[in-house]
Amino acid sequence: MLESVGFEVSVATSAVEGADYAMTLLDSDQPYHPTIIVLDLVLPDLVLQSMEGSVLAAALLGRMLDGQIHPATVVALTGELTKERKEAALFAGCSMVLTKPLLPEQAEELLQLALQPPVLPNIKVSSYKAQGFRVFRNFAEKTLNDLRSRQPLTLWTPDDAHLVLSSLTPFPPPSEVDQGRAGALIYALGGQAAAREELYRCAEELEKLYGLHSEILLKFLDGWERRAIVKYYVDHGYYEDSRIYTCIKELPLRISDRLKSRAAQRSESGATEDA
């Protein structure tokens, strides 16, 4: 429905994935792009029954108000609309609450809304509202942290490295891109800027073991397309194209090895400090 009116749509299947992907997409260190976040108000969770879309909205809008991420319009969507649920969504800062199924005229309305500057909730209109929003936001952050602690990421597989690399550079994406997973991985690295720095460190470490892989990774980080990289090495007579394509194919594996090694070092360092 939304694609038909011109939206580029990414879907997250859990609250944690949605939060991490949104915070990666709206990272204040990156250029701003008009964004609408459509949250399902009913986010069933077997562990935390209190996890609803309004809670996630409060966490995201709180970070927008603090300037941690770019502002975006947040819209609530539900097939089970109640007075309490609607009031909670609006209090959390959602611009509107829509019911399922989404109608064509509502999709057009969202498109027009996306073309306007986002309107963040004005919590300064009263001390009561400001205090209430802070309480709601703190609860939201705690709930998300609880979910993250119960659903730890399994890091770092070659597929994980592929997702991060293709999200941050022109590296060819996998056939099926899990945007939620990609956002969670980048968030785990500290955001887009920190994730790129991590890839630069991977390139430095790879230089000693796999020099060509290191050079190719740096070119991707500089914005080179795969075809341009292959052409560069072939035209200069450095390598045959088959060698370059093989290195590009192996790059996610080499990066995952480096990321796993660095994660293990941080884990050992933390264990030593605790001791």
N, C-alpha and C positions, 0 to 999 in steps of 0.2 A: 504493500500500500504506500509506504513512505518513499520507496524507491521510485514509484511511478510519478511523483511530483517533483523529483530532483534531489532527494536526500541520498547521501552516502551513508549506509546503515552498518553499524557494528553491533553485535549482540553478545552480551555476557550472560552466563547461565547461573551465576550465584552473586550474592551481595559482595563478597570479597573480590571476585573477579571484576565486577562492575565498578567498585570503588577504585581498585588499583588501575584499571584501564582508564577510567575517567581522569584520575590524577596524573596519569602519564600523558594522556591526550592534551590536558589543559596545563601541563607543566609551564610555570611562569618563565622558565629559561628558554622556552621555545616560542616561535612566532604564533600570534593569535589567529585562530580560525573560528568563524561563527559556529557555534555548537548548541544543539538542544539535547538534553538528557531526558529520556522518557523512562520513568521508573514504574515498574509494576508495584502497586501498593501491597500486594500479597506476595511475600517472599517466604514460602514455607521452609522452615529449617528444623530438622529433627532434634537438634541440640538446643538452639535458642529460639523458642517460640515467639519471643518479642521482636524478632528481626523482620520489620516491615519496611516498605519502600520509604516511608516518611522518616525513618531513622537514618537510612542512607542519605536521604536528601539533606537532613540536618548536618551530617558530617561533611558533605561536599560543600554546602553553602557556607558553613562555618569557615572552611579553608578559603573560599572565595572572598569572604568579608575580611579575612586577615591578609589577603594578598598573596597567599601561598600558591594559588593556582589561578589561571585566567577565569574571569566570570563567564557563566553560561546560563542559559535559561533551563530551568528544571520543571518538567511537566509530569504529573502523576497520572497513571492509567490503572484502572481496576475493573474487574468484572463483578466485584462484590462491594458496591459502594454503600457505605453507611454514613450517618451524620458524624460519628466520632472519627471515622477514618478520613473523611474529607477535611474536618477541622484540623486534624493532626498534620495532614499534608500541607495545608495552607499555612499553619503555624510554623512548620519546618522550613517554609520559604518557597514551596512550589508555586509557579505562576498560575497554574490552573489544574483542575482535576477532570479527566476525561474517562468515559466508561467504554468498555469493550462491547462489541467490536468497533474498531476505529473506522469512522465513516470517511468517504472521499472529501467531503467539505471540511472535516476536521483536519485531515492531512494537509489541505491547502491552507488552513488557518495556522497550522504549525510552521509551514514554509514561510508565511508572512511574518510570523513571530521570530523566526530564525534570522530574518533580514534586519531586524531591529536590535538596537543595543540591549543586552540583558539587563533586566531590572532586578537588583538584589533586594532582599527584605530589609526594610528600614526598622531595625530593632531599637533605634534611639527615640522612637516616638513616645515611649514611656519606660520608666525604670522596671515596671512589672514585666513588660514584654522582653526587655533586654535580659533580665534575670532568668525568665522562663526559657528563652532561646539558649542561653548558656547552659542551663541544666540539661535541656534536650540534646544539645550538641555534645556535652560531656558524656551523656549516656550513650549517644550514637558512637562516639570514638571508642568507648569501653566495649561496646557490643561488637564492633568490628575487630578490635584487638582480640577479644575472646574467640571470635570465629577464626581468625588467623592462627591463633595458638592451637586450635583443635584441627585445623586443616593445613598442616605445614606443606610447603612446596618440596617436591623431590628435585633437587638440583644436582648437577647440571647435565642433562643428556644432550647429545648432538642435536636433537630436535629443538630443545630449549635454546641452544646457541643459535640455531638457524632462525628461530622466531625473533630473537633479539637483534641479530645481525640484519635481517631483512626489514625490521621495523625502524632501524636507525640509519641504514645506508641503502644504496640501490641494489644490494645483493638480492638475487632472484628469490621471491618468497616461496614457501612450500605450496603444494597443490591445494591444501586446505589450511587457511590461516585461522588459528584460534586467537582472536583479538583479546579475549579476556585473559587467556594464559600469557600472551605477550605482555599485556599491561602489568600483570602480576609479577612477571619476571623482571621487567624494567623497574618496577617499584621496589622490588627486593634489592636491586642494585643501587637504589637511592634516587631514581628519577632519570630522565633522559640524558641530562648533562653528565651525571655521575656514571651512567651506563656507558656513554661514549668514552669517558676517561678510562673505564675498566677495559674497554676494547683496545684502546691505545696501549695500555699496560700489557695486554695480551700480545700485541704486536711486538713490543720490546722483548718480551720473554721468548717469543717464537723466533726472533732473529737469530738466537744462538743455536736453535735446534733445526728450524725449518725456515731458512732465509727467504725463499721464494714465497712461502705462505705469508710471512710477515710483510713483504713488499706488497702483495696483493691485498691483504687486509687494510694496509694504509691507504691504498688507492681507493678502495671502497669507502673508507672513512672520509676521504677527500671528495667523494661524490662521483667517482668514475662508475660508468655502467660496465657490465660484464663484457659486452662486445668490444668496448673501447680498450679494456685491459688486455684482452687477447690480441687485438690488432697492434697494440703498442709493442708487445714482446715479439710478435711474429715479424712486424715490419722492421724492427731493429735487429733481427736475426739472433735474438737471445735464446729463444726456445721455440719448439714446435707447438702448434696450437693444442695438440692433444695433451702435452705436458701442463699447459696453463689450465685447461678445462679440468684436468685431474686435480690440480691444486685447489681450484675453486670448489670443486665437489668435496674435497677433504677438509675445507676450512672450518665448517661447523664442528667437526670432530676435534680438530686441533684446538679450537677455542674452548670447547667443553672441557677438554683435559686441563687447560690452564685455569678455567673458572673453578673446576672441582678442586684443583690443587690449592688455589688461593683461598677457597672457602674452608678447606681442611686446615690450612695454616691459621686462619682467623679463629677457627673453633679451638685449636690447640692453644692459641695464645690466650683466649678467653678462659679456658679451663685452668691454665697456669696461674692467671691473675686471681681466679676464685680460690685456688689452693693457697 
